[in-house]
Amino acid sequence: MSDFSLVYPMLALVLLTFGVAVVLFRARVRSVREGHTPVSYFRTFHGSQEPEFLAKPTRHFANLFELPTLFYAGCLAALVTGATGAVPQALAWGFVVARLAHAWVHLGRNRIRHRLTIYLTGWISVLALWGYVCTAVALRG
């Protein structure tokens, strides 16, 4: 396992983000074409009600810039400090799998109970990643 192995889970999450962006774009085009949302709505995102098929990818895309920022920062901190290896790699991939599952559930049938469990798994993975990095740095100290 190379010192840069954390780049791959980060890349996977970037690809997921781009994939959700495509889903969002298509939902916006559909919403305008079907007359649910006027084009002017997208200037300020006010003045109209979003249909559910547009609201879900909109919220999900925004969510990919919330908790994942702590994930990216944690991976980069691990790389910079040399706190790499099997544990941070497993935690990083665990987070990516949780985010993929979260996207599948949220953009699909959107069962809140399943979404919550998956979401909490992602949070725990990121918290554990940061705990590992901080512990590794402190032990070297």
N, CA and C atoms as an extended XYZ file, in Angstrom:
423
Properties=species:S:1:pos:R:3:atomname:S:1:resname:S:1:resid:I:1 pbc="F F F"
N         0.845       -1.175        0.000 N   MET     1
C         0.000        0.000        0.000 CA  MET     1
C         0.891        1.240        0.000 C   MET     1
N         0.714        2.106       -0.970 N   SER     2
C         1.563        3.286       -1.079 CA  SER     2
C         1.094        4.375       -0.120 C   SER     2
N         1.954        5.355        0.072 N   ASP     3
C         1.604        6.491        0.913 CA  ASP     3
C         0.474        7.324        0.319 C   ASP     3
N         0.214        7.160       -0.961 N   PHE     4
C        -0.820        7.952       -1.624 CA  PHE     4
C        -2.116        7.168       -1.819 C   PHE     4
N        -2.274        6.062       -1.110 N   SER     5
C        -3.446        5.206       -1.293 CA  SER     5
C        -4.757        5.914       -0.952 C   SER     5
N        -4.710        6.965       -0.154 N   LEU     6
C        -5.924        7.698        0.199 CA  LEU     6
C        -6.434        8.564       -0.952 C   LEU     6
N        -5.622        8.728       -1.974 N   VAL     7
C        -6.062        9.491       -3.143 CA  VAL     7
C        -7.222        8.770       -3.833 C   VAL     7
N        -7.208        7.452       -3.832 N   TYR     8
C        -8.244        6.700       -4.551 CA  TYR     8
C        -9.636        6.831       -3.948 C   TYR     8
N        -9.796        6.728       -2.624 N   PRO     9
C       -11.139        6.989       -2.094 CA  PRO     9
C       -11.575        8.436       -2.309 C   PRO     9
N       -10.628        9.380       -2.257 N   MET    10
C       -10.995       10.768       -2.542 CA  MET    10
C       -11.468       10.901       -3.985 C   MET    10
N       -10.763       10.255       -4.911 N   LEU    11
C       -11.176       10.288       -6.318 CA  LEU    11
C       -12.557        9.665       -6.486 C   LEU    11
N       -12.817        8.576       -5.801 N   ALA    12
C       -14.126        7.931       -5.896 CA  ALA    12
C       -15.234        8.875       -5.449 C   ALA    12
N       -14.984        9.644       -4.395 N   LEU    13
C       -15.995       10.586       -3.923 CA  LEU    13
C       -16.160       11.755       -4.900 C   LEU    13
N       -15.070       12.195       -5.495 N   VAL    14
C       -15.159       13.235       -6.532 CA  VAL    14
C       -16.016       12.736       -7.691 C   VAL    14
N       -15.802       11.494       -8.113 N   LEU    15
C       -16.595       10.929       -9.208 CA  LEU    15
C       -18.066       10.814       -8.823 C   LEU    15
N       -18.348       10.433       -7.572 N   LEU    16
C       -19.731       10.399       -7.112 CA  LEU    16
C       -20.349       11.795       -7.185 C   LEU    16
N       -19.597       12.802       -6.766 N   THR    17
C       -20.092       14.182       -6.801 CA  THR    17
C       -20.420       14.599       -8.234 C   THR    17
N       -19.536       14.270       -9.171 N   PHE    18
C       -19.810       14.584      -10.580 CA  PHE    18
C       -21.026       13.813      -11.086 C   PHE    18
N       -21.174       12.565      -10.661 N   GLY    19
C       -22.334       11.775      -11.066 CA  GLY    19
C       -23.639       12.389      -10.566 C   GLY    19
N       -23.646       12.844       -9.322 N   VAL    20
C       -24.839       13.486       -8.769 CA  VAL    20
C       -25.087       14.818       -9.475 C   VAL    20
N       -24.025       15.512       -9.875 N   ALA    21
C       -24.190       16.758      -10.635 CA  ALA    21
C       -24.907       16.497      -11.960 C   ALA    21
N       -24.598       15.392      -12.603 N   VAL    22
C       -25.270       15.026      -13.853 CA  VAL    22
C       -26.744       14.737      -13.588 C   VAL    22
N       -27.030       13.994      -12.523 N   VAL    23
C       -28.416       13.700      -12.148 CA  VAL    23
C       -29.162       15.015      -11.876 C   VAL    23
N       -28.524       15.929      -11.164 N   LEU    24
C       -29.129       17.216      -10.844 CA  LEU    24
C       -29.403       18.022      -12.111 C   LEU    24
N       -28.443       18.086      -13.006 N   PHE    25
C       -28.626       18.832      -14.257 CA  PHE    25
C       -29.811       18.275      -15.046 C   PHE    25
N       -29.863       16.963      -15.152 N   ARG    26
C       -30.961       16.340      -15.891 CA  ARG    26
C       -32.312       16.622      -15.223 C   ARG    26
N       -32.351       16.622      -13.898 N   ALA    27
C       -33.593       16.923      -13.183 CA  ALA    27
C       -34.015       18.375      -13.416 C   ALA    27
N       -33.050       19.281      -13.452 N   ARG    28
C       -33.371       20.690      -13.715 CA  ARG    28
C       -33.924       20.873      -15.123 C   ARG    28
N       -33.279       20.246      -16.087 N   VAL    29
C       -33.763       20.334      -17.467 CA  VAL    29
C       -35.176       19.763      -17.551 C   VAL    29
N       -35.403       18.621      -16.932 N   ARG    30
C       -36.728       17.997      -16.944 CA  ARG    30
C       -37.769       18.917      -16.310 C   ARG    30
N       -37.409       19.530      -15.190 N   SER    31
C       -38.339       20.393      -14.482 CA  SER    31
C       -38.762       21.582      -15.343 C   SER    31
N       -37.827       22.154      -16.070 N   VAL    32
C       -38.142       23.274      -16.958 CA  VAL    32
C       -38.963       22.791      -18.146 C   VAL    32
N       -38.528       21.714      -18.766 N   ARG    33
C       -39.246       21.176      -19.936 CA  ARG    33
C       -40.692       20.816      -19.633 C   ARG    33
N       -40.907       20.234      -18.442 N   GLU    34
C       -42.263       19.806      -18.080 CA  GLU    34
C       -43.095       20.939      -17.471 C   GLU    34
N       -42.518       22.134      -17.371 N   GLY    35
C       -43.259       23.287      -16.876 CA  GLY    35
C       -43.416       23.359      -15.369 C   GLY    35
N       -42.656       22.567      -14.617 N   HIS    36
C       -42.740       22.606      -13.152 CA  HIS    36
C       -42.024       23.823      -12.579 C   HIS    36
N       -40.956       24.225      -13.256 N   THR    37
C       -40.098       25.285      -12.739 CA  THR    37
C       -39.731       26.227      -13.885 C   THR    37
N       -39.972       27.535      -13.720 N   PRO    38
C       -39.541       28.465      -14.772 CA  PRO    38
C       -38.013       28.635      -14.735 C   PRO    38
N       -37.425       28.924      -15.866 N   VAL    39
C       -35.968       29.118      -15.932 CA  VAL    39
C       -35.539       30.214      -14.963 C   VAL    39
N       -36.353       31.234      -14.797 N   SER    40
C       -36.007       32.351      -13.907 CA  SER    40
C       -35.801       31.900      -12.466 C   SER    40
N       -36.388       30.770      -12.080 N   TYR    41
C       -36.215       30.241      -10.726 CA  TYR    41
C       -34.734       30.021      -10.411 C   TYR    41
N       -33.960       29.612      -11.384 N   PHE    42
C       -32.570       29.242      -11.143 CA  PHE    42
C       -31.637       30.441      -10.984 C   PHE    42
N       -32.159       31.658      -11.168 N   ARG    43
C       -31.346       32.854      -10.903 CA  ARG    43
C       -31.085       33.008       -9.411 C   ARG    43
N       -32.131       32.860       -8.620 N   THR    44
C       -32.013       33.066       -7.165 CA  THR    44
C       -32.566       31.898       -6.343 C   THR    44
N       -33.127       30.901       -7.016 N   PHE    45
C       -33.739       29.741       -6.371 CA  PHE    45
C       -34.898       30.163       -5.461 C   PHE    45
N       -35.645       31.162       -5.923 N   HIS    46
C       -36.850       31.631       -5.234 CA  HIS    46
C       -37.958       31.839       -6.255 C   HIS    46
N       -39.183       31.867       -5.762 N   GLY    47
C       -40.304       32.194       -6.619 CA  GLY    47
C       -41.045       30.994       -7.164 C   GLY    47
N       -40.643       29.814       -6.800 N   SER    48
C       -41.318       28.618       -7.295 CA  SER    48
C       -41.075       27.481       -6.313 C   SER    48
N       -41.941       26.506       -6.350 N   GLN    49
C       -41.782       25.307       -5.531 CA  GLN    49
C       -41.068       24.244       -6.359 C   GLN    49
N       -40.015       23.659       -5.823 N   GLU    50
C       -39.316       22.584       -6.523 CA  GLU    50
C       -40.133       21.300       -6.453 C   GLU    50
N       -40.296       20.604       -7.572 N   PRO    51
C       -40.914       19.272       -7.483 CA  PRO    51
C       -39.952       18.322       -6.776 C   PRO    51
N       -40.464       17.254       -6.184 N   GLU    52
C       -39.630       16.324       -5.418 CA  GLU    52
C       -38.503       15.739       -6.260 C   GLU    52
N       -38.769       15.432       -7.536 N   PHE    53
C       -37.718       14.841       -8.365 CA  PHE    53
C       -36.568       15.803       -8.601 C   PHE    53
N       -36.763       17.101       -8.350 N   LEU    54
C       -35.682       18.081       -8.438 CA  LEU    54
C       -35.097       18.374       -7.056 C   LEU    54
N       -35.952       18.400       -6.041 N   ALA    55
C       -35.495       18.737       -4.687 CA  ALA    55
C       -34.488       17.717       -4.153 C   ALA    55
N       -34.732       16.427       -4.395 N   LYS    56
C       -33.826       15.397       -3.858 CA  LYS    56
C       -32.402       15.541       -4.397 C   LYS    56
N       -32.179       15.607       -5.717 N   PRO    57
C       -30.790       15.762       -6.167 CA  PRO    57
C       -30.189       17.116       -5.796 C   PRO    57
N       -31.035       18.148       -5.688 N   THR    58
C       -30.525       19.462       -5.268 CA  THR    58
C       -29.965       19.378       -3.863 C   THR    58
N       -30.730       18.788       -2.948 N   ARG    59
C       -30.279       18.651       -1.558 CA  ARG    59
C       -29.077       17.704       -1.461 C   ARG    59
N       -29.126       16.638       -2.235 N   HIS    60
C       -28.040       15.670       -2.156 CA  HIS    60
C       -26.727       16.264       -2.665 C   HIS    60
N       -26.793       17.014       -3.749 N   PHE    61
C       -25.593       17.647       -4.283 CA  PHE    61
C       -24.999       18.611       -3.252 C   PHE    61
N       -25.844       19.421       -2.625 N   ALA    62
C       -25.363       20.344       -1.594 CA  ALA    62
C       -24.732       19.577       -0.438 C   ALA    62
N       -25.327       18.447       -0.078 N   ASN    63
C       -24.821       17.633        1.021 CA  ASN    63
C       -23.421       17.090        0.733 C   ASN    63
N       -23.094       16.910       -0.550 N   LEU    64
C       -21.764       16.401       -0.904 CA  LEU    64
C       -20.655       17.442       -0.705 C   LEU    64
N       -21.040       18.647       -0.264 N   PHE    65
C       -20.056       19.679        0.054 CA  PHE    65
C       -20.080       20.022        1.538 C   PHE    65
N       -20.719       19.183        2.331 N   GLU    66
C       -20.778       19.399        3.776 CA  GLU    66
C       -19.836       18.413        4.472 C   GLU    66
N       -20.325       17.287        4.938 N   LEU    67
C       -19.475       16.301        5.622 CA  LEU    67
C       -18.272       15.872        4.779 C   LEU    67
N       -18.418       15.690        3.473 N   PRO    68
C       -17.242       15.283        2.698 CA  PRO    68
C       -16.046       16.239        2.778 C   PRO    68
N       -16.275       17.509        3.117 N   THR    69
C       -15.114       18.397        3.262 CA  THR    69
C       -14.237       17.944        4.427 C   THR    69
N       -14.873       17.433        5.490 N   LEU    70
C       -14.081       16.901        6.610 CA  LEU    70
C       -13.371       15.614        6.207 C   LEU    70
N       -14.000       14.838        5.329 N   PHE    71
C       -13.370       13.625        4.803 CA  PHE    71
C       -12.126       13.973        3.983 C   PHE    71
N       -12.273       14.902        3.037 N   TYR    72
C       -11.125       15.296        2.211 CA  TYR    72
C       -10.004       15.852        3.081 C   TYR    72
N       -10.364       16.703        4.036 N   ALA    73
C        -9.352       17.279        4.920 CA  ALA    73
C        -8.669       16.200        5.761 C   ALA    73
N        -9.435       15.227        6.227 N   GLY    74
C        -8.859       14.136        7.015 CA  GLY    74
C        -7.902       13.286        6.196 C   GLY    74
N        -8.290       12.990        4.957 N   CYS    75
C        -7.399       12.220        4.076 CA  CYS    75
C        -6.118       12.997        3.791 C   CYS    75
N        -6.264       14.284        3.505 N   LEU    76
C        -5.082       15.105        3.236 CA  LEU    76
C        -4.203       15.232        4.478 C   LEU    76
N        -4.826       15.365        5.643 N   ALA    77
C        -4.048       15.428        6.887 CA  ALA    77
C        -3.281       14.128        7.098 C   ALA    77
N        -3.921       13.006        6.802 N   ALA    78
C        -3.244       11.711        6.930 CA  ALA    78
C        -2.065       11.631        5.969 C   ALA    78
N        -2.262       12.089        4.744 N   LEU    79
C        -1.178       12.049        3.761 CA  LEU    79
C        -0.022       12.958        4.170 C   LEU    79
N        -0.337       14.169        4.614 N   VAL    80
C         0.700       15.140        4.976 CA  VAL    80
C         1.490       14.689        6.199 C   VAL    80
N         0.802       14.096        7.161 N   THR    81
C         1.478       13.690        8.399 CA  THR    81
C         2.092       12.299        8.315 C   THR    81
N         1.801       11.582        7.234 N   GLY    82
C         2.308       10.221        7.096 CA  GLY    82
C         1.508        9.203        7.898 C   GLY    82
N         0.337        9.592        8.353 N   ALA    83
C        -0.516        8.676        9.130 CA  ALA    83
C        -1.349        7.837        8.159 C   ALA    83
N        -0.653        7.101        7.314 N   THR    84
C        -1.324        6.291        6.301 CA  THR    84
C        -1.197        4.820        6.669 C   THR    84
N        -1.836        3.985        5.918 N   GLY    85
C        -1.780        2.552        6.171 CA  GLY    85
C        -3.152        1.940        6.037 C   GLY    85
N        -3.285        0.740        6.533 N   ALA    86
C        -4.519       -0.027        6.356 CA  ALA    86
C        -5.710        0.587        7.089 C   ALA    86
N        -5.496        1.129        8.272 N   VAL    87
C        -6.620        1.662        9.059 CA  VAL    87
C        -7.233        2.895        8.395 C   VAL    87
N        -6.459        3.937        8.082 N   PRO    88
C        -7.091        5.089        7.432 CA  PRO    88
C        -7.653        4.747        6.050 C   PRO    88
N        -7.000        3.814        5.372 N   GLN    89
C        -7.504        3.379        4.060 CA  GLN    89
C        -8.886        2.727        4.231 C   GLN    89
N        -9.027        1.846        5.198 N   ALA    90
C       -10.312        1.176        5.439 CA  ALA    90
C       -11.378        2.185        5.861 C   ALA    90
N       -11.018        3.135        6.710 N   LEU    91
C       -11.977        4.151        7.139 CA  LEU    91
C       -12.399        5.034        5.972 C   LEU    91
N       -11.448        5.387        5.117 N   ALA    92
C       -11.764        6.222        3.954 CA  ALA    92
C       -12.694        5.490        2.994 C   ALA    92
N       -12.372        4.237        2.691 N   TRP    93
C       -13.236        3.469        1.794 CA  TRP    93
C       -14.595        3.214        2.443 C   TRP    93
N       -14.617        3.034        3.756 N   GLY    94
C       -15.886        2.877        4.457 CA  GLY    94
C       -16.766        4.105        4.287 C   GLY    94
N       -16.150        5.282        4.366 N   PHE    95
C       -16.910        6.521        4.161 CA  PHE    95
C       -17.435        6.598        2.735 C   PHE    95
N       -16.598        6.264        1.761 N   VAL    96
C       -17.027        6.314        0.359 CA  VAL    96
C       -18.190        5.352        0.119 C   VAL    96
N       -18.090        4.156        0.650 N   VAL    97
C       -19.182        3.187        0.491 CA  VAL    97
C       -20.461        3.725        1.144 C   VAL    97
N       -20.323        4.344        2.313 N   ALA    98
C       -21.485        4.927        2.980 CA  ALA    98
C       -22.098        6.042        2.131 C   ALA    98
N       -21.263        6.858        1.513 N   ARG    99
C       -21.783        7.951        0.672 CA  ARG    99
C       -22.448        7.407       -0.593 C   ARG    99
N       -21.885        6.354       -1.156 N   LEU   100
C       -22.532        5.727       -2.319 CA  LEU   100
C       -23.897        5.162       -1.924 C   LEU   100
N       -23.942        4.471       -0.804 N   ALA   101
C       -25.212        3.909       -0.325 CA  ALA   101
C       -26.204        5.028        0.006 C   ALA   101
N       -25.700        6.099        0.598 N   HIS   102
C       -26.556        7.238        0.930 CA  HIS   102
C       -27.153        7.847       -0.339 C   HIS   102
N       -26.348        7.996       -1.379 N   ALA   103
C       -26.849        8.524       -2.653 CA  ALA   103
C       -27.905        7.593       -3.236 C   ALA   103
N       -27.646        6.304       -3.189 N   TRP   104
C       -28.581        5.313       -3.730 CA  TRP   104
C       -29.944        5.413       -3.028 C   TRP   104
N       -29.904        5.494       -1.694 N   VAL   105
C       -31.145        5.559       -0.923 CA  VAL   105
C       -31.819        6.923       -1.099 C   VAL   105
N       -31.049        8.000       -0.948 N   HIS   106
C       -31.621        9.347       -0.995 CA  HIS   106
C       -32.214        9.670       -2.361 C   HIS   106
N       -31.514        9.309       -3.416 N   LEU   107
C       -31.994        9.617       -4.759 CA  LEU   107
C       -32.996        8.582       -5.261 C   LEU   107
N       -33.122        7.497       -4.535 N   GLY   108
C       -34.070        6.445       -4.895 CA  GLY   108
C       -35.344        6.574       -4.092 C   GLY   108
N       -35.661        5.542       -3.330 N   ARG   109
C       -36.932        5.500       -2.586 CA  ARG   109
C       -36.922        6.401       -1.352 C   ARG   109
N       -35.743        6.827       -0.934 N   ASN   110
C       -35.581        7.821        0.132 CA  ASN   110
C       -36.211        7.390        1.454 C   ASN   110
N       -35.895        6.192        1.868 N   ARG   111
C       -36.373        5.693        3.162 CA  ARG   111
C       -35.518        6.324        4.266 C   ARG   111
N       -36.128        7.139        5.086 N   ILE   112
C       -35.410        7.918        6.098 CA  ILE   112
C       -34.644        7.030        7.067 C   ILE   112
N       -35.246        5.952        7.522 N   ARG   113
C       -34.583        5.060        8.493 CA  ARG   113
C       -33.280        4.520        7.918 C   ARG   113
N       -33.304        4.065        6.662 N   HIS   114
C       -32.088        3.542        6.034 CA  HIS   114
C       -31.079        4.657        5.820 C   HIS   114
N       -31.576        5.797        5.384 N   ARG   115
C       -30.691        6.935        5.124 CA  ARG   115
C       -29.972        7.373        6.391 C   ARG   115
N       -30.689        7.421        7.502 N   LEU   116
C       -30.099        7.852        8.766 CA  LEU   116
C       -28.983        6.913        9.206 C   LEU   116
N       -29.216        5.620        9.119 N   THR   117
C       -28.196        4.636        9.509 CA  THR   117
C       -26.939        4.787        8.657 C   THR   117
N       -27.134        4.928        7.364 N   ILE   118
C       -25.996        5.089        6.454 CA  ILE   118
C       -25.275        6.400        6.736 C   ILE   118
N       -26.028        7.455        6.943 N   TYR   119
C       -25.448        8.772        7.202 CA  TYR   119
C       -24.603        8.748        8.470 C   TYR   119
N       -25.122        8.129        9.526 N   LEU   120
C       -24.368        8.020       10.779 CA  LEU   120
C       -23.098        7.191       10.597 C   LEU   120
N       -23.166        6.158        9.776 N   THR   121
C       -21.976        5.348        9.477 CA  THR   121
C       -20.894        6.214        8.842 C   THR   121
N       -21.294        7.096        7.937 N   GLY   122
C       -20.337        8.019        7.315 CA  GLY   122
C       -19.705        8.947        8.335 C   GLY   122
N       -20.526        9.510        9.217 N   TRP   123
C       -19.998       10.397       10.253 CA  TRP   123
C       -19.008        9.669       11.159 C   TRP   123
N       -19.345        8.466       11.548 N   ILE   124
C       -18.456        7.686       12.415 CA  ILE   124
C       -17.139        7.396       11.702 C   ILE   124
N       -17.196        7.080       10.418 N   SER   125
C       -15.975        6.819        9.638 CA  SER   125
C       -15.061        8.035        9.608 C   SER   125
N       -15.641        9.211        9.372 N   VAL   126
C       -14.831       10.431        9.315 CA  VAL   126
C       -14.269       10.771       10.690 C   VAL   126
N       -15.085       10.633       11.711 N   LEU   127
C       -14.605       10.901       13.072 CA  LEU   127
C       -13.475        9.943       13.440 C   LEU   127
N       -13.621        8.671       13.088 N   ALA   128
C       -12.569        7.686       13.373 CA  ALA   128
C       -11.302        7.989       12.572 C   ALA   128
N       -11.456        8.437       11.331 N   LEU   129
C       -10.290        8.809       10.520 CA  LEU   129
C        -9.524        9.946       11.192 C   LEU   129
N       -10.252       10.974       11.610 N   TRP   130
C        -9.596       12.089       12.294 CA  TRP   130
C        -8.981       11.645       13.624 C   TRP   130
N        -9.659       10.764       14.333 N   GLY   131
C        -9.100       10.240       15.587 CA  GLY   131
C        -7.805        9.486       15.351 C   GLY   131
N        -7.782        8.692       14.275 N   TYR   132
C        -6.574        7.941       13.935 CA  TYR   132
C        -5.430        8.887       13.594 C   TYR   132
N        -5.700        9.878       12.761 N   VAL   133
C        -4.647       10.824       12.351 CA  VAL   133
C        -4.105       11.570       13.564 C   VAL   133
N        -4.986       12.081       14.406 N   CYS   134
C        -4.541       12.824       15.578 CA  CYS   134
C        -3.760       11.964       16.559 C   CYS   134
N        -4.208       10.744       16.733 N   THR   135
C        -3.497        9.812       17.611 CA  THR   135
C        -2.122        9.479       17.056 C   THR   135
N        -2.036        9.222       15.754 N   ALA   136
C        -0.742        8.914       15.121 CA  ALA   136
C         0.233       10.068       15.273 C   ALA   136
N        -0.261       11.278       15.084 N   VAL   137
C         0.592       12.460       15.218 CA  VAL   137
C         1.032       12.645       16.677 C   VAL   137
N         0.100       12.461       17.597 N   ALA   138
C         0.414       12.642       19.031 CA  ALA   138
C         1.436       11.598       19.507 C   ALA   138
N         1.325       10.372       19.014 N   LEU   139
C         2.238        9.313       19.439 CA  LEU   139
C         3.650        9.538       18.892 C   LEU   139
N         3.757       10.216       17.766 N   ARG   140
C         5.072       10.529       17.208 CA  ARG   140
C         5.714       11.699       17.931 C   ARG   140
N         4.852       12.556       18.508 N   GLY   141
C         5.184       13.818       19.093 CA  GLY   141
C         6.363       13.927       19.920 C   GLY   141
